[in-house]
Amino acid sequence: MGRWRSDLDALWARLASAFRRIETRQNAKRLTQAMMAHLERRNCWTLAEHAGEAGPWRFQHLLSRASWDDAQVRSEIRAWASEQLSTGAGLRVLAVDETGDVKKGDRTVGVQRQYSGTAGRIENCQLGVYLTLATAAGHAPVDVRLYLPKSWTDDPGRCAAAGVPEQVGFATKPELAGDMIEAALDAGIGADFAVGDEAYGVNPDLRARLEARGLPYVLAVACTTPVAVEAGKTTAAEAIEQAGVAWQPRSAGDGAKGLRCYDWAWIDLVPERGGHAHLLARRNRRTGELAYYLAWTLTAVPLQTLVTVAGMRWRIEETFQGAKELAGLDEHQVRTWTSWHRWVTLAMLAYAFLAATRARESDPDESDMIPLTCNEIRHLIVSAAAPDLNWQHRLRWSTWRRRHQATAKQLHYQRQLTLAA
């Protein structure tokens, strides 16, 4: 535990230049530690009570008005996570995907009715596009972009009210993903492949950007995606069917219930910009369901390498699950551009620290128990750092909450009467 505290102190010392005042950095550290606590709900009220604060004001100020550079913090997270997780052998993969946070109302930045993969349906939600670094040692989020629909970017007044910078315009989710990948490469982050689901794989501009940067990829695509074979243009499904491929049983890596085994096939495609292009097909051995991937590499690689990379796309789903459960990534109750980015940045920081600690503490010689998990590490850190709060502190918070809620109720009723008049 002492080593973990030293590692955490060293990480925060590395972030010092992003904060103008040491008090702001200390508050950010305390908020990040509180975000990992075992709480039924995580917001500024509950986190401040857990941290021993008399009220939520310090944490609210930190997220909305305090002077610190959350973009610089994310850059440091990206560099630090790469250093911690890229040790040893194995592939380094940059995975892109979005996750949706369901919201009420229409004032929260970026919110509108749109499809959320998290909910599995159209919801009133925000969408954040994330970049995750996945290696053999572990996985952690290293960058994020908030997706702003055209209903927002076409309304300057609405954007201004939510604190969106004037220079921010509309960008599709694949464009945001490409921006993050290029920023990571420009910052010197080592990567062997990029992966993403169909929303990103079907976008030819994103594929062109990756090829221009010389970054190999394995991207999921729809069965109707156009592909170029020697005989001409066709679709992914028709190309596999017409080729009469031989299916090979392969494992895409470890899953929660063991090896993820499927039948795989691949054919060569005609590359548009040099290199080696392939179409992969994955067949579920139980249901027969097919999935398709476009792959591109600078040099020839075996099928198993591409299968392994395709399986590593699921690491970003595991990252979302872990960051939400262990660090409250999706529990923000903020409305503005700045507050949203600051909350998710601190949640990313918390989960990256857990993932890096897990990678360092893995001991192959401990055969009588499973390795330390991020959940177990979080539990130990929170237990060791939990403040000793007395009953009077709990009563003060109960009184404050009820008074605040009474005031909010009265103001709400007054507003309704004013509008009715």
Secondary structure by P-SEA (a helix, b strand, c coil): caaaaaaaaaaaaaaccccccaaaaaaaaaaaaaaacccccccaaaaaaaaccccaaaaaaaaccccccaaaaaaaaaaaaaaaccccbbbbbbbbbbbbbbbcccccccccccccccccccccbbbbbbbbbbcccccccccbbbbbcaaaaacaaaaaaaccccccccccaaaaaaaaaaaaaaaccccccccccccccccaaaaaaaaaacccbbbbbcccbbbbcccccccaaaaaaaabbbbbbbbccccccccbbbbbbbbbcccccccccbbbbbbcccccbbbbbbbbbcccccaaaaaaaaaacaaaaaaaaaaaacccccccccccaaaaaaaaaaaaaaaaaaaaaaaaaccccccccccccaaaaaaaaaaaacccccaaaaaaaaaaaaaaaaaaaaaaaaaaaaaac
